[in-house]
Amino acid sequence: MENPQKYYDLLAYIRQFPKVAVAFSGGVDSTFLLAASKEAIGAENVTGITIDAPSLPRYELEEAQNIAQNLGVKHIIIISNEIEDNIRFNPIDRCYHCKKVEFGTIIAEARKLGISVVFDGSNADDKQDYRPGQKAIKELSVVSPLLQLNITKAEIREYSRHLNLPTWNKPAYACLYSRFPYNTEIKREDLIKVEKAEKFLIDKGFKTIRVRCHNDLARIEIHPSQIQQIISPPLAEEIHQALVSFGFKYVTVDILGYRMGSYNQVYGIKA
């Protein structure tokens, strides 16, 4: 493990808390934080809590369940079927409202278990993008150990690889709400077709992928090195046919490729 000191500092930081709940999505950051918490204070003192919301794909939920089971930590799934009214029309600060609801729910569940501290997996790189959810996290006094100790995504991946975590090389992921332009209604049927489209493309071997939903049009963002592959026949025809069957009428590929927070760039929003 290169530069292990930050990892040892993280374990020492976690040990100041007798019990913790980790907001757990099954992604790179929260999986690493869950595993580190288990190492620091023992599996019996760690609980992963996942919000099963419309923004969470089924395959991500299944992966989170498998990871928690393999780590041997308690895992609670809270079902949230509704798209909140202050989220439905996708305001620019949507993430703030969403995190306020989700972390409020996680905190309430943790308190039922006698746990006073909730961790989230925000890391040092999150300071580089527009993250209104961070405001909600601060307001609710959620603890972000990776951010506080200035641990970067690259370091998290390296530590995760050393710990043999399956997420060490998992592509960055954001909730399905981020696939929609700001100030447009997020509909459940659109979430379903986006989820199906991304799962289809992932199964085809495209790991860094976003299917941005513009009503009947799917705008695929993919790593620039794979653009030629995805637009070449016969794969292009197969992808088009599949996405149309999911509910889209038009299928396009963004010529600039995948960009983190591309809607933020369009709207001129900065960190």
C-alpha positions as CSV (number, residue, x, y, z in Angstrom):
1,M,0.0,0.0,0.0
2,E,1.5,3.3,-1.1
3,N,1.3,6.1,1.5
4,P,-0.5,4.1,4.1
5,Q,-0.4,6.9,6.7
6,K,-3.7,8.4,5.7
7,Y,-5.4,5.0,6.0
8,Y,-3.9,4.5,9.5
9,D,-5.1,8.1,10.4
10,L,-8.6,7.1,9.1
11,L,-8.7,4.0,11.4
12,A,-7.6,6.1,14.3
13,Y,-10.3,8.7,13.5
14,I,-13.0,6.1,13.4
15,R,-12.0,4.6,16.7
16,Q,-13.1,7.6,18.6
17,F,-16.7,6.5,17.9
18,P,-18.0,3.3,19.7
19,K,-20.6,2.7,17.0
20,V,-21.3,4.1,13.6
21,A,-23.8,3.9,10.8
22,V,-22.5,4.4,7.3
23,A,-24.7,5.8,4.5
24,F,-24.0,2.9,2.1
25,S,-24.7,3.0,-1.6
26,G,-22.3,0.2,-2.6
27,G,-20.1,2.7,-4.5
28,V,-16.4,3.1,-4.3
29,D,-16.3,5.6,-1.4
30,S,-19.0,4.2,0.9
31,T,-17.8,0.6,0.4
32,F,-14.3,1.6,1.5
33,L,-15.6,3.6,4.4
34,L,-17.7,0.6,5.5
35,A,-14.8,-1.7,5.3
36,A,-12.5,0.7,7.2
37,S,-15.1,1.2,9.9
38,K,-15.3,-2.6,10.3
39,E,-11.5,-2.9,10.7
40,A,-11.4,0.0,13.1
41,I,-14.1,-0.9,15.6
42,G,-15.4,-4.3,14.6
43,A,-18.3,-5.5,12.5
44,E,-20.6,-5.7,15.5
45,N,-20.3,-1.9,15.9
46,V,-20.9,-1.0,12.2
47,T,-24.2,-0.7,10.4
48,G,-24.6,0.1,6.7
49,I,-27.9,1.9,5.8
50,T,-29.1,2.1,2.2
51,I,-32.0,4.2,1.0
52,D,-33.8,2.2,-1.7
53,A,-35.1,5.3,-3.6
54,P,-36.3,5.6,-7.3
55,S,-32.9,7.1,-8.0
56,L,-31.1,3.8,-7.1
57,P,-30.9,1.1,-9.9
58,R,-31.8,-2.4,-9.0
59,Y,-28.3,-3.7,-9.9
60,E,-26.7,-1.2,-7.6
61,L,-28.9,-2.2,-4.7
62,E,-28.1,-5.9,-5.3
63,E,-24.4,-5.1,-5.4
64,A,-24.7,-3.2,-2.1
65,Q,-26.4,-6.2,-0.5
66,N,-23.7,-8.6,-1.7
67,I,-20.9,-6.3,-0.5
68,A,-22.4,-5.9,3.0
69,Q,-23.0,-9.6,3.3
70,N,-19.4,-10.4,2.3
71,L,-18.1,-7.9,4.8
72,G,-20.2,-9.4,7.5
73,V,-21.7,-6.1,8.7
74,K,-25.4,-5.4,9.5
75,H,-27.2,-3.9,6.5
76,I,-30.5,-2.1,6.7
77,I,-32.4,-1.2,3.5
78,I,-35.1,1.6,3.9
79,I,-37.6,1.7,1.0
80,S,-38.5,5.1,-0.2
81,N,-40.9,4.8,-3.2
82,E,-41.8,8.4,-3.7
83,I,-40.1,11.2,-5.6
84,E,-40.3,14.1,-3.2
85,D,-42.2,17.2,-4.4
86,N,-39.2,19.5,-4.0
87,I,-37.1,17.1,-6.0
88,R,-39.6,16.1,-8.7
89,F,-39.0,19.2,-10.9
90,N,-35.2,18.9,-10.6
91,P,-34.2,22.3,-9.3
92,I,-30.5,23.2,-9.5
93,D,-30.2,22.5,-5.7
94,R,-32.0,19.2,-6.1
95,C,-29.1,17.3,-4.4
96,Y,-29.6,19.5,-1.3
97,H,-33.2,18.5,-0.9
98,C,-32.6,14.9,-1.7
99,K,-29.7,14.5,0.8
100,K,-31.8,16.3,3.4
101,V,-34.5,13.7,3.1
102,E,-32.2,10.7,2.8
103,F,-29.8,11.5,5.6
104,G,-32.7,12.6,7.8
105,T,-34.1,9.1,7.3
106,I,-30.7,7.5,7.9
107,I,-30.2,9.5,11.1
108,A,-33.6,8.5,12.5
109,E,-32.9,4.8,11.8
110,A,-29.5,5.0,13.4
111,R,-31.0,6.5,16.5
112,K,-33.4,3.6,16.8
113,L,-30.3,1.4,17.0
114,G,-28.7,3.5,19.6
115,I,-26.1,4.9,17.1
116,S,-25.4,8.7,17.4
117,V,-22.9,9.0,14.5
118,V,-23.7,8.7,10.8
119,F,-20.8,8.6,8.3
120,D,-21.0,9.5,4.6
121,G,-18.4,8.8,1.9
122,S,-17.7,12.3,0.6
123,N,-14.0,12.6,-0.3
124,A,-11.5,15.3,-1.0
125,D,-12.3,15.3,-4.8
126,D,-15.9,16.3,-4.1
127,K,-14.7,19.8,-3.4
128,Q,-14.0,20.1,-7.2
129,D,-17.6,19.9,-8.4
130,Y,-20.9,21.6,-7.5
131,R,-22.2,19.6,-4.6
132,P,-25.3,21.2,-3.0
133,G,-25.8,18.0,-1.0
134,Q,-22.8,18.9,1.1
135,K,-24.8,21.7,2.6
136,A,-27.5,19.2,3.8
137,I,-24.8,16.9,5.2
138,K,-23.3,19.7,7.3
139,E,-26.7,20.9,8.5
140,L,-27.5,17.4,9.7
141,S,-24.1,17.0,11.4
142,V,-23.3,14.0,9.3
143,V,-19.6,13.1,9.6
144,S,-17.5,12.8,6.4
145,P,-14.2,11.1,7.5
146,L,-12.7,10.8,4.0
147,L,-13.3,14.5,3.3
148,Q,-12.0,15.6,6.7
149,L,-8.8,13.7,6.3
150,N,-8.4,14.9,2.7
151,I,-8.4,11.4,1.3
152,T,-8.8,11.5,-2.5
153,K,-10.7,9.2,-4.9
154,A,-7.3,7.8,-6.2
155,E,-6.2,7.0,-2.7
156,I,-9.5,5.4,-1.9
157,R,-9.2,3.1,-4.9
158,E,-5.6,2.2,-3.9
159,Y,-6.6,1.4,-0.4
160,S,-9.6,-0.5,-1.6
161,R,-7.4,-2.6,-4.0
162,H,-5.1,-3.4,-1.0
163,L,-8.2,-4.5,1.0
164,N,-9.4,-6.7,-1.9
165,L,-12.7,-4.7,-2.2
166,P,-14.6,-5.4,-5.4
167,T,-15.3,-1.7,-5.9
168,W,-11.6,-0.6,-6.2
169,N,-11.9,-0.1,-9.9
170,K,-15.6,0.5,-10.1
171,P,-16.5,3.5,-12.3
172,A,-17.7,6.6,-10.6
173,Y,-21.4,6.7,-10.2
174,A,-24.1,9.3,-9.5
175,C,-27.8,8.8,-8.8
176,L,-30.2,8.5,-11.7
177,Y,-31.7,11.9,-11.0
178,S,-28.5,13.4,-12.4
179,R,-29.4,12.1,-15.9
180,F,-32.1,14.8,-16.3
181,P,-31.6,18.5,-17.2
182,Y,-32.3,20.9,-14.4
183,N,-35.8,22.3,-14.1
184,T,-37.5,19.4,-15.9
185,E,-39.8,16.9,-14.3
186,I,-38.3,13.6,-13.2
187,K,-40.8,10.9,-14.1
188,R,-40.7,7.3,-12.8
189,E,-41.1,5.9,-16.3
190,D,-38.1,7.9,-17.5
191,L,-36.0,6.7,-14.5
192,I,-36.8,3.1,-15.5
193,K,-35.8,3.5,-19.1
194,V,-32.6,5.3,-18.2
195,E,-31.8,2.4,-15.7
196,K,-32.5,-0.2,-18.4
197,A,-30.4,1.7,-21.0
198,E,-27.4,2.0,-18.8
199,K,-27.6,-1.6,-17.6
200,F,-27.7,-2.7,-21.2
201,L,-24.6,-0.7,-22.1
202,I,-22.8,-1.8,-19.0
203,D,-23.5,-5.4,-20.0
204,K,-22.0,-4.6,-23.4
205,G,-18.7,-3.7,-21.7
206,F,-19.1,0.1,-21.5
207,K,-18.3,0.9,-17.8
208,T,-18.0,4.7,-17.8
209,I,-21.4,5.5,-19.1
210,R,-24.3,8.0,-18.6
211,V,-27.6,8.0,-20.5
212,R,-28.9,11.6,-20.3
213,C,-32.6,11.8,-20.7
214,H,-34.1,14.6,-22.8
215,N,-37.7,13.4,-22.9
216,D,-37.8,10.9,-25.9
217,L,-34.1,11.4,-26.7
218,A,-31.3,9.5,-25.1
219,R,-27.9,11.3,-25.1
220,I,-25.2,8.7,-24.4
221,E,-22.0,10.0,-22.7
222,I,-19.2,7.5,-22.9
223,H,-15.4,7.6,-22.6
224,P,-14.1,9.4,-25.7
225,S,-11.9,6.4,-26.6
226,Q,-15.0,4.2,-27.0
227,I,-17.1,6.6,-29.1
228,Q,-16.0,5.0,-32.4
229,Q,-16.9,1.6,-31.1
230,I,-20.4,2.5,-29.9
231,I,-21.3,4.2,-33.2
232,S,-20.1,1.4,-35.5
233,P,-22.4,-1.2,-36.9
234,P,-23.7,-3.7,-36.1
235,L,-23.4,-2.6,-32.4
236,A,-24.9,0.8,-33.1
237,E,-28.0,-0.8,-34.6
238,E,-28.3,-3.2,-31.6
239,I,-28.0,-0.3,-29.1
240,H,-30.5,1.8,-31.0
241,Q,-33.0,-1.0,-31.1
242,A,-32.6,-1.8,-27.4
243,L,-33.0,1.8,-26.2
244,V,-36.0,2.3,-28.4
245,S,-37.6,-0.8,-26.8
246,F,-37.0,0.7,-23.4
247,G,-39.0,3.8,-24.4
248,F,-36.7,6.3,-26.1
249,K,-37.5,7.4,-29.7
250,Y,-34.1,8.9,-30.5
251,V,-30.6,7.7,-29.6
252,T,-27.6,10.0,-29.8
253,V,-23.9,9.9,-28.7
254,D,-22.4,13.0,-27.2
255,I,-19.3,13.8,-29.3
256,L,-17.4,15.2,-26.3
257,G,-17.8,11.9,-24.3
258,Y,-18.4,11.5,-20.6
259,R,-17.9,14.5,-18.4
260,M,-18.6,14.5,-14.6
261,G,-21.4,16.9,-13.9
262,S,-22.0,17.8,-17.6
263,Y,-25.3,19.5,-16.8
264,N,-23.5,21.8,-14.4
265,Q,-21.2,22.8,-17.2
266,V,-24.1,23.5,-19.5
267,Y,-25.7,25.8,-16.8
268,G,-22.4,27.4,-15.9
269,I,-22.5,26.1,-12.4
270,K,-19.2,25.9,-10.6
271,A,-18.0,24.4,-7.3
